[in-house]
Amino acid sequence: MSDAAPAGFPVYASGNTDSPRAVIVLQEAFGVNDHIRDVADRFSDEGYLAVAPQLFHRDGSPEVPYDDFPSTMPFMANLTKQGLTNDLNATTDFLATLGFRAPNIAAVGFCMGGTVSFFAATLGTIGAAASFYGGGVATGRFGLPPLIELAADLQSPWLGLYGDLDQSIPVDQVEALRAATASTSVDTEIVRYQDGKHGFHCDARPDAFNEVAATDAYAHALAFFAEHLSDK
C-alpha cells in the first residue's frame, strides 16, 4: 500500500499487482483522504489491486475536511472533460503495464467520483463501473454532459447506488437516469435506499452514514463486478 506517481500524478495503490482484477477508486470532492484510502484497502482485501488516482493533482492533491465543503469548490471547478479523460486513460494505461486489460478493470466512485465513474464507463477502457450517489444527473458537471444524456455513450455495464433522502439528487432524477440507462446496449442497474442520504456509504461522516445501506450497496458493487469482470 503506497502513494506513488505511476500514472504521471499521485495514485494511492493497495493490494498485489498479481491480483486477477483491478479497481479504480474515484474520490469524493474531499480528495483521496483516509476514507477513500480505506475503501481502496477494502477492495484489496477482496482480492483486487485498488488504485485511487488524485483527481485534484493539478491543484496539489489537497485533502479537505468533511465540514469544509466550500473549500472543495475551486478544485471541482478546475476539472474538465479532457482532464478527466486524460487522468482515467493514464490510470488504465498504468494498469495495462501491470498486465490488466479492460475486461479485468472496474471503476467505483463516490459523490463527485460517482459522476466520474459513470463517465469512465463511456470510454471503453474498463469492464464495469459503479457509482455511489453520483451527481450531475440532469445538469452536467466537470465539463461533462448530464448523465441522462451521457447514458447513450455507455460502453461498460454500470451500477448506480442512490439514497432516497439525498437532497442533491432527487428521486425523480434517479428514475430518469434508470430509464436512460435501461435503453442502452449494456447491462445497467440502479438500487435505491429508502433511508439513504447523500454520502450514506461514508463512515467518516456520521451525519450521513447509514450502515445498513452502506453494507448492502458495497455487497451489490462486489457482486456486480464479479458478474461482469473477467479474471483472465
PLY file of the C-alpha trace (Angstrom):
ply
format ascii 1.0
element vertex 232
property float x
property float y
property float z
element edge 231
property int vertex1
property int vertex2
end_header
0.00 0.00 0.00
1.59 3.26 -1.07
1.33 6.63 -2.68
3.19 6.80 -5.99
3.08 8.59 -9.32
2.95 5.70 -11.82
0.38 7.46 -13.99
2.27 10.76 -14.05
0.44 12.02 -10.96
-0.09 10.69 -7.41
-2.06 7.47 -7.07
-2.81 5.58 -3.87
-2.34 1.86 -4.51
-3.44 -1.04 -2.34
-3.10 -4.76 -2.97
-1.00 -7.03 -5.13
-0.05 -6.47 -8.75
-0.66 -10.16 -9.45
-4.33 -9.83 -8.49
-6.71 -11.09 -11.20
-8.74 -7.85 -11.21
-8.15 -4.17 -10.56
-10.46 -1.41 -9.41
-10.08 2.34 -9.84
-11.45 4.07 -6.73
-12.61 7.58 -7.60
-12.60 10.15 -4.84
-15.27 12.32 -3.30
-14.98 16.10 -3.54
-12.82 15.97 -0.41
-9.84 14.31 -2.06
-8.07 10.98 -1.71
-8.44 11.04 2.06
-8.42 8.42 4.81
-11.88 7.20 3.81
-11.03 6.73 0.14
-7.78 5.01 1.08
-9.79 2.77 3.41
-12.21 1.91 0.60
-9.24 1.00 -1.62
-7.91 -1.20 1.16
-11.29 -2.93 1.48
-11.23 -3.79 -2.22
-7.69 -5.09 -1.95
-8.87 -7.32 0.89
-11.37 -8.73 -1.62
-8.54 -9.66 -3.98
-8.36 -6.55 -6.16
-5.45 -4.31 -6.93
-7.04 -0.98 -5.99
-5.76 2.36 -7.22
-7.14 5.77 -6.26
-5.92 8.49 -8.64
-5.61 12.02 -7.29
-8.13 13.87 -9.48
-7.10 17.18 -7.88
-3.43 16.68 -8.71
-3.37 19.89 -10.77
-4.12 21.72 -7.51
-1.60 19.84 -5.41
-3.80 16.86 -4.44
-5.45 18.54 -1.43
-7.50 16.78 1.22
-10.39 18.87 2.55
-12.18 18.22 5.87
-15.75 16.97 5.54
-17.05 20.05 7.37
-15.47 22.45 4.86
-17.29 21.72 1.61
-16.90 25.32 0.30
-13.15 24.79 0.07
-13.69 22.00 -2.45
-15.45 24.23 -4.95
-12.37 25.75 -6.65
-10.85 22.30 -7.11
-14.01 20.88 -8.67
-14.32 23.97 -10.86
-10.90 23.16 -12.33
-12.00 19.72 -13.52
-12.62 19.38 -17.25
-13.79 16.61 -19.54
-10.40 16.48 -21.22
-8.55 16.46 -17.92
-10.70 13.66 -16.56
-10.27 11.71 -19.80
-6.51 12.10 -19.56
-6.44 11.03 -15.91
-8.65 7.99 -16.45
-6.69 6.92 -19.52
-3.40 7.41 -17.69
-4.68 5.21 -14.87
-5.84 2.40 -17.16
-2.61 2.71 -19.17
-0.68 2.26 -15.92
-2.76 -0.80 -15.07
-2.05 -2.14 -18.56
1.67 -2.07 -17.80
0.89 -4.46 -14.94
-0.99 -6.82 -17.23
-4.58 -5.69 -16.63
-6.89 -5.42 -19.64
-10.18 -3.56 -19.88
-12.26 -6.66 -19.00
-10.27 -7.02 -15.74
-10.71 -3.40 -14.57
-13.62 -1.84 -12.66
-14.24 1.73 -11.58
-16.10 2.73 -8.45
-16.75 6.30 -7.42
-18.38 8.22 -4.60
-20.19 11.57 -4.86
-18.06 13.51 -7.36
-16.27 10.27 -8.13
-19.58 8.60 -8.85
-20.09 11.01 -11.72
-16.56 10.35 -12.95
-17.09 6.59 -12.68
-20.14 6.86 -14.93
-18.02 8.80 -17.42
-15.30 6.14 -17.20
-17.88 3.60 -18.36
-18.22 5.52 -21.63
-14.53 5.31 -22.58
-14.30 1.62 -23.47
-11.33 1.09 -21.17
-12.95 -0.77 -18.24
-15.12 -3.82 -17.75
-17.69 -2.43 -15.29
-18.44 0.64 -13.18
-20.38 1.53 -10.05
-21.47 4.97 -8.88
-22.38 5.74 -5.30
-24.65 8.83 -5.36
-23.00 10.27 -8.46
-24.49 13.69 -9.22
-24.79 15.72 -12.39
-27.78 13.63 -13.44
-29.89 16.36 -15.02
-27.29 19.16 -15.18
-23.76 18.45 -16.35
-20.75 18.87 -14.10
-16.98 18.98 -14.55
-17.38 19.73 -18.27
-19.42 16.56 -18.76
-22.95 16.35 -20.18
-25.79 15.41 -17.81
-25.66 11.71 -17.01
-29.08 11.17 -18.59
-27.54 12.37 -21.88
-24.20 10.64 -21.37
-26.05 7.35 -20.86
-26.23 6.81 -24.62
-22.43 6.54 -24.68
-22.13 3.78 -22.06
-19.80 1.01 -23.22
-19.44 -0.88 -19.94
-22.01 -2.30 -17.52
-22.93 0.24 -14.86
-24.46 0.10 -11.38
-25.96 3.15 -9.67
-26.47 3.30 -5.90
-28.62 6.17 -4.63
-30.36 7.27 -1.45
-33.95 8.50 -1.45
-33.08 11.13 1.19
-30.32 12.63 -0.96
-31.34 16.28 -1.21
-28.88 16.93 -4.04
-30.12 14.09 -6.28
-33.94 13.90 -6.23
-35.62 10.54 -6.74
-37.23 11.70 -9.98
-33.77 12.32 -11.41
-32.63 8.87 -10.31
-35.62 7.34 -12.05
-34.93 9.39 -15.19
-31.40 8.01 -15.12
-32.76 4.49 -14.70
-34.83 4.94 -17.85
-31.95 6.46 -19.80
-29.51 3.71 -18.88
-32.04 0.92 -19.39
-32.30 1.82 -23.07
-28.59 1.22 -23.70
-26.99 -1.97 -25.01
-25.04 -2.70 -21.81
-26.27 -4.15 -18.52
-27.31 -1.45 -16.07
-28.91 -1.46 -12.65
-29.97 1.17 -10.13
-30.57 0.41 -6.47
-32.29 2.94 -4.22
-32.06 3.06 -0.44
-35.14 4.47 1.29
-33.18 5.76 4.29
-30.02 6.75 2.43
-28.75 10.33 2.47
-26.02 11.72 0.26
-22.81 10.12 1.46
-24.55 7.15 3.07
-21.56 4.88 2.43
-19.04 7.14 4.19
-18.47 6.01 7.77
-16.32 9.11 8.30
-19.46 11.26 8.02
-21.70 10.35 11.00
-24.44 12.71 9.85
-24.79 10.83 6.56
-23.56 7.28 7.19
-26.16 4.53 7.06
-24.61 1.18 7.95
-27.41 -0.95 6.52
-27.42 0.87 3.18
-23.62 1.05 3.05
-23.20 -2.67 3.68
-25.80 -3.63 1.10
-24.51 -1.20 -1.53
-20.93 -2.39 -1.15
-22.10 -6.01 -1.47
-24.05 -5.05 -4.60
-20.94 -3.46 -6.11
-18.82 -6.53 -5.38
-21.45 -8.82 -6.89
-21.85 -6.61 -9.95
-18.11 -6.62 -10.57
-17.89 -10.37 -10.01
-20.61 -10.86 -12.63
-19.21 -8.55 -15.27
-15.42 -8.62 -14.91
-13.09 -11.25 -16.29
-10.36 -12.73 -14.12
-8.33 -13.97 -17.08
0 1
1 2
2 3
3 4
4 5
5 6
6 7
7 8
8 9
9 10
10 11
11 12
12 13
13 14
14 15
15 16
16 17
17 18
18 19
19 20
20 21
21 22
22 23
23 24
24 25
25 26
26 27
27 28
28 29
29 30
30 31
31 32
32 33
33 34
34 35
35 36
36 37
37 38
38 39
39 40
40 41
41 42
42 43
43 44
44 45
45 46
46 47
47 48
48 49
49 50
50 51
51 52
52 53
53 54
54 55
55 56
56 57
57 58
58 59
59 60
60 61
61 62
62 63
63 64
64 65
65 66
66 67
67 68
68 69
69 70
70 71
71 72
72 73
73 74
74 75
75 76
76 77
77 78
78 79
79 80
80 81
81 82
82 83
83 84
84 85
85 86
86 87
87 88
88 89
89 90
90 91
91 92
92 93
93 94
94 95
95 96
96 97
97 98
98 99
99 100
100 101
101 102
102 103
103 104
104 105
105 106
106 107
107 108
108 109
109 110
110 111
111 112
112 113
113 114
114 115
115 116
116 117
117 118
118 119
119 120
120 121
121 122
122 123
123 124
124 125
125 126
126 127
127 128
128 129
129 130
130 131
131 132
132 133
133 134
134 135
135 136
136 137
137 138
138 139
139 140
140 141
141 142
142 143
143 144
144 145
145 146
146 147
147 148
148 149
149 150
150 151
151 152
152 153
153 154
154 155
155 156
156 157
157 158
158 159
159 160
160 161
161 162
162 163
163 164
164 165
165 166
166 167
167 168
168 169
169 170
170 171
171 172
172 173
173 174
174 175
175 176
176 177
177 178
178 179
179 180
180 181
181 182
182 183
183 184
184 185
185 186
186 187
187 188
188 189
189 190
190 191
191 192
192 193
193 194
194 195
195 196
196 197
197 198
198 199
199 200
200 201
201 202
202 203
203 204
204 205
205 206
206 207
207 208
208 209
209 210
210 211
211 212
212 213
213 214
214 215
215 216
216 217
217 218
218 219
219 220
220 221
221 222
222 223
223 224
224 225
225 226
226 227
227 228
228 229
229 230
230 231
